[in-house]
Amino acid sequence: VSAVSGGLFLYSYYSGKYQRCYLITIVMIFLIVFPVMFFTSGGYHGGMPAFFVFAIIFTVLMLEKRRALIVSLLEIVLYIGLCLVAYHFPHFVTPFATEADRLADILLAFVSVSTVCGIVLYFHLKEYNQQQLLLEEQNRRLRSLDNAKSTFLTTVAHEIKNPLSSISLHARDTSELLEEEPLDFSLMQENLRTIEQSVMRIDRIVLDLMDTVSIEQGRLALSLVPSDLGALLHSVEKDFSSHPSSGNNQLVLTIQSDLPEISADPERLIQVITNLISNAERHTQNGTITISLTGEPGWQTICVSDTGTGMSEEMRKNALKGYVSADKDYWRHGIGLYVCHQIITAHGGKIWLKSKEGEGTQVFFSLPEEVS
């Protein structure tokens, strides 16, 4: 028996065919050994009926689907048949020598079967309860994620609708100005600048959405080239300065001199910096937005800080994650922060933020001068 058990264990371990080994075990022990023990251990006058119950329970636990039902029914029929044979042909049964032997056999069977079944059922129920708790937690997360995505889509639609409404309004106003005499070119230019800003805003939203899909599909690609972060910041600052902020904010740029070039994707970094400045502008009125670049051995750090509305503590903790909130105010900080986080991480860098409600926000990101 030991040799067969060891062989079955090795076979199941290397082949992975556990169900086949379970079935062989059931046939050998429950359908062959147990009937022999039944007739040699006092028949139904001893403790073997308890082991019959044990066999049926473990058959159901070990086998799967219809096989468990078929084999357990076969065992029931077999064990009933054994009892009937023992009743009609008692000379086939080896009786107990004394009543004390019979009692000892019954007690031993009862204690053994009840102990083993109790332990097995305890751990099965424990595992079941753990799985239920895990399932409930996963369902809670899925509901939370579903609510967050619904809010996200609603807010994105709202964010796109606002610049579209602005484009429509200023385009209509420009059309009416063209019919007036004399033509007011300064007002028309102002309308066109507003339209251009709205188009750029929509473009950034669409780009963030496309990047979000790429990130979730693992397709965020970088084109690394030697890049001067100071020159990139000057380029972005010049672009924003040529389009005055609707919040009447002052843009301040401070750059540490003599910093070396780093290996980076300049277009992606411009996207990150533009997102951060745009977020700062949207949450700051008549304030100051500061962009700084500093260096330390092996790293260069950019900070975009504002004097705007800031974030709550909960929003600050979740700002760099994906779909984490059903709060519309969270999404008004833009999915850009999530995209920025993924872009900086792809560069081997780090991004973090400091913010306090009513006191403004500081977003930092550091990039290695050599990408590993």
C-alpha positions in Angstrom: 0.0 0.0 0.0 2.8 2.4 0.9 4.5 1.7 -2.5 1.3 2.3 -4.4 0.6 5.5 -2.4 4.1 6.8 -3.1 3.8 5.9 -6.8 0.5 7.7 -7.1 1.9 10.8 -5.3 4.9 11.0 -7.7 2.6 10.4 -10.7 0.2 13.2 -9.7 3.0 15.6 -8.9 4.8 15.3 -12.2 1.8 14.7 -14.5 -0.7 17.1 -12.8 -3.5 14.5 -13.3 -4.8 14.7 -9.7 -8.3 13.6 -10.5 -7.1 10.3 -12.1 -5.0 9.6 -8.9 -8.0 10.4 -6.7 -10.1 8.0 -8.6 -7.5 5.2 -8.3 -7.2 5.9 -4.6 -11.0 5.7 -4.1 -11.3 2.5 -6.1 -8.4 0.8 -4.1 -9.4 2.0 -0.6 -13.1 2.7 -0.6 -14.2 0.0 -3.1 -11.7 -2.8 -2.3 -10.0 -2.3 1.1 -13.1 -1.1 3.0 -15.3 -4.1 1.8 -12.6 -6.5 2.9 -12.3 -4.8 6.3 -16.1 -4.9 6.6 -16.2 -8.7 6.6 -13.1 -9.1 8.7 -14.1 -6.5 11.4 -17.6 -7.6 12.5 -19.6 -6.4 9.6 -22.3 -3.9 10.5 -22.0 -4.8 14.2 -18.7 -2.9 14.3 -17.4 0.5 13.3 -17.1 0.0 9.5 -20.5 1.8 8.7 -18.9 5.0 10.1 -16.0 4.5 7.6 -18.6 4.0 4.8 -19.9 7.5 5.6 -16.3 8.7 5.6 -15.7 7.2 2.2 -18.8 8.9 0.6 -17.9 12.3 2.1 -14.4 12.2 0.8 -15.4 10.9 -2.6 -17.6 14.0 -3.0 -14.8 16.3 -1.8 -12.1 14.7 -4.0 -13.8 14.2 -7.3 -15.4 16.8 -9.5 -18.8 17.2 -11.2 -20.7 14.1 -12.5 -17.8 11.8 -11.6 -18.3 12.6 -7.9 -22.0 11.9 -8.1 -21.6 8.6 -10.0 -18.9 7.2 -7.8 -20.6 8.2 -4.5 -23.8 6.5 -5.7 -21.8 3.4 -6.6 -20.4 3.4 -3.1 -23.8 3.7 -1.5 -25.1 0.8 -3.6 -22.0 -1.3 -2.8 -22.2 -0.6 1.0 -25.9 -1.4 1.2 -25.2 -4.6 -0.7 -22.4 -5.5 1.8 -24.8 -5.0 4.7 -27.4 -7.2 3.0 -24.9 -9.9 2.3 -23.7 -9.8 5.9 -27.3 -10.1 7.1 -28.2 -13.1 4.9 -24.8 -14.8 5.1 -23.5 -14.1 8.5 -20.9 -16.9 8.2 -19.0 -14.5 5.8 -18.4 -12.1 8.7 -15.6 -12.5 11.2 -17.3 -11.7 14.6 -15.6 -10.0 17.5 -14.2 -12.2 20.2 -15.8 -10.2 23.0 -18.3 -7.4 23.4 -15.5 -5.2 24.7 -13.7 -5.6 21.3 -16.8 -4.6 19.5 -17.2 -1.5 21.6 -13.6 -0.5 21.2 -13.9 -0.9 17.4 -17.1 1.2 17.3 -15.5 3.9 19.5 -12.3 3.9 17.5 -14.2 4.3 14.2 -16.4 7.0 15.6 -13.5 9.1 17.0 -11.4 8.6 13.9 -14.1 9.5 11.4 -15.6 12.4 13.3 -12.1 13.9 14.0 -10.9 13.7 10.4 -14.3 14.9 8.9 -14.5 17.7 11.5 -10.9 18.9 10.6 -11.5 18.7 6.9 -14.8 20.4 7.0 -13.4 23.1 9.3 -10.6 24.0 6.8 -13.0 23.7 3.8 -15.4 26.1 5.5 -12.5 28.4 6.5 -11.3 28.5 2.9 -14.8 29.1 1.6 -15.3 32.0 4.0 -12.0 33.5 3.0 -13.0 33.2 -0.7 -16.3 34.8 0.1 -14.6 37.7 1.8 -12.2 38.0 -1.1 -15.1 37.9 -3.6 -17.0 40.6 -1.7 -13.9 42.8 -1.7 -13.3 42.3 -5.4 -17.0 43.1 -6.1 -16.7 46.2 -3.9 -13.6 47.3 -5.9 -15.3 46.5 -9.2 -18.4 48.6 -8.2 -16.1 51.4 -7.1 -14.2 51.2 -10.4 -17.4 51.1 -12.4 -18.7 54.2 -10.5 -15.4 56.0 -11.0 -15.3 55.2 -14.7 -18.9 56.4 -15.2 -18.1 59.6 -13.4 -14.9 59.9 -15.4 -16.7 59.6 -18.7 -19.4 62.1 -17.6 -16.7 64.5 -16.5 -14.6 64.1 -19.7 -17.8 64.8 -21.8 -18.3 67.9 -19.7 -14.7 68.9 -20.1 -14.9 68.6 -23.9 -18.3 70.3 -24.0 -17.0 73.5 -22.4 -14.3 74.3 -25.0 -16.7 73.3 -27.8 -19.3 75.7 -26.4 -16.5 78.4 -26.3 -15.5 77.6 -29.9 -19.1 77.9 -31.0 -19.7 81.1 -29.2 -16.6 82.9 -30.4 -17.0 81.6 -33.9 -20.5 83.0 -34.1 -19.3 86.3 -32.6 -16.5 86.5 -35.2 -19.0 85.8 -38.0 -21.2 88.6 -36.8 -18.2 91.0 -36.5 -17.4 90.3 -40.2 -20.7 91.8 -41.1 -20.1 95.0 -39.2 -18.5 98.2 -40.5 -15.8 99.1 -39.7 -14.2 95.7 -39.0 -12.9 95.2 -35.4 -9.8 93.2 -36.1 -8.6 93.3 -32.5 -11.8 91.7 -31.2 -11.7 89.1 -34.0 -8.1 88.2 -33.2 -9.1 87.8 -29.5 -11.9 85.5 -30.5 -9.5 83.5 -32.7 -7.0 83.2 -29.8 -9.8 81.9 -27.6 -10.8 79.4 -30.2 -7.2 78.2 -30.6 -6.9 77.8 -26.8 -10.1 75.7 -26.8 -8.9 73.5 -29.6 -5.6 73.0 -27.8 -7.5 72.0 -24.6 -9.6 69.5 -26.5 -6.5 68.1 -28.2 -4.8 67.6 -24.8 -7.9 65.8 -23.5 -8.1 63.5 -26.5 -4.3 62.9 -26.2 -4.7 61.9 -22.6 -7.6 59.6 -23.4 -5.5 57.9 -26.1 -2.5 57.6 -23.7 -4.8 56.1 -21.0 -5.8 53.4 -23.4 -2.2 52.8 -24.4 -1.1 52.6 -20.8 -3.9 50.1 -19.9 -2.9 47.9 -22.9 0.8 48.2 -22.1 1.6 50.1 -25.3 3.1 53.3 -24.0 6.2 53.8 -26.1 9.1 56.2 -25.7 11.6 57.6 -28.2 14.6 58.4 -26.2 17.1 61.0 -27.4 19.5 63.4 -25.7 17.3 66.2 -24.3 17.9 69.5 -22.7 15.2 70.0 -20.0 16.0 73.7 -19.7 15.3 74.2 -23.5 12.1 72.2 -23.2 10.9 74.4 -20.4 11.7 77.5 -22.3 9.7 76.2 -25.2 6.7 75.3 -23.2 6.8 78.6 -21.3 7.0 80.6 -24.5 4.0 78.7 -25.9 1.9 79.5 -22.8 3.1 83.1 -22.6 1.9 83.6 -26.2 -1.6 82.6 -25.1 -2.5 84.7 -22.0 -4.1 82.7 -19.2 -7.9 83.1 -18.7 -7.1 83.1 -14.9 -4.8 86.2 -15.2 -1.9 84.2 -13.7 1.8 85.1 -13.8 4.1 82.4 -15.1 7.6 82.3 -13.6 10.4 80.1 -14.9 13.6 79.4 -12.9 16.3 77.1 -14.4 19.5 75.9 -12.9 22.3 76.5 -15.4 24.9 74.1 -16.7 22.8 71.0 -16.4 23.7 68.2 -18.8 21.4 66.7 -21.3 19.5 63.5 -20.3 18.1 60.6 -22.3 14.4 61.2 -22.6 11.4 61.5 -25.0 11.1 65.3 -25.5 7.5 65.1 -26.9 6.4 63.0 -23.9 8.1 65.4 -21.4 6.5 68.4 -23.1 3.1 66.6 -22.8 3.8 66.1 -19.0 4.9 69.7 -18.4 2.0 71.1 -20.5 -0.5 69.0 -18.5 0.9 70.2 -15.2 0.8 73.8 -16.2 -2.7 73.5 -17.7 -3.9 71.9 -14.4 -2.3 74.7 -12.4 -4.0 77.4 -14.6 -7.4 75.8 -14.3 -7.2 75.9 -10.5 -5.5 79.2 -10.0 -7.0 82.7 -10.4 -4.9 85.9 -10.2 -2.0 83.9 -8.8 1.5 82.7 -9.7 2.5 79.5 -11.4 6.2 78.7 -11.0 8.2 76.2 -13.1 11.6 75.3 -11.8 14.4 73.0 -12.8 17.1 71.9 -10.4 19.8 69.2 -10.5 21.5 66.9 -8.1 24.0 64.1 -8.8 22.5 61.7 -11.3 19.0 63.4 -11.3 17.2 66.4 -12.6 14.0 67.6 -11.0 11.2 69.8 -12.4 8.6 71.4 -10.1 5.3 73.0 -11.2 3.8 74.9 -8.3 0.7 77.2 -8.1 -1.1 79.3 -5.6 -4.5 77.9 -6.5 -7.3 76.0 -4.8 -5.1 73.0 -3.9 -6.4 69.4 -3.2 -8.0 67.6 -0.2 -5.8 65.0 1.5 -7.7 62.1 0.0 -7.5 63.6 -3.5 -3.8 64.2 -3.1 -3.2 60.6 -2.1 -5.1 59.2 -5.1 -4.2 61.9 -7.7 -1.6 59.8 -9.5 -3.6 56.6 -9.7 -6.1 55.5 -12.4 -9.8 55.3 -12.0 -9.9 55.7 -8.2 -12.7 58.2 -7.5 -16.4 58.8 -8.2 -15.9 62.5 -7.2 -16.2 64.9 -10.1 -13.8 67.3 -8.5 -11.2 64.6 -8.6 -11.5 64.3 -12.4 -11.4 68.0 -12.9 -7.8 67.8 -11.9 -7.6 65.8 -15.1 -6.6 62.3 -16.1 -3.4 64.1 -17.1 -1.9 63.5 -13.7 -2.4 59.7 -14.1 -0.8 59.9 -17.6 2.0 62.0 -16.3 2.7 59.4 -13.7 2.9 56.6 -16.2 5.2 58.6 -18.6 7.6 59.6 -15.8 7.7 56.0 -14.5 8.4 54.7 -18.0 11.5 57.1 -18.0 12.7 55.4 -14.8 11.8 58.6 -12.9 9.7 59.5 -9.9 6.7 61.8 -9.5 5.1 63.1 -6.4 3.0 66.1 -5.2 2.4 68.3 -2.2 -0.9 70.1 -1.9 -3.1 71.6 0.8 -6.7 72.7 0.2 -6.8 76.5 -0.3 -3.0 76.9 -0.4 -2.0 75.6 -3.8 -0.3 72.5 -5.3 3.3 71.5 -6.0 4.0 68.7 -8.5 7.6 67.4 -8.7 9.1 64.8 -11.0 12.7 63.7 -11.1 14.4 62.0 -14.1 17.7 60.1 -14.1 20.5 61.6 -16.2 21.2 58.0 -17.5 18.2 55.7 -18.2 19.0 52.1 -17.2 
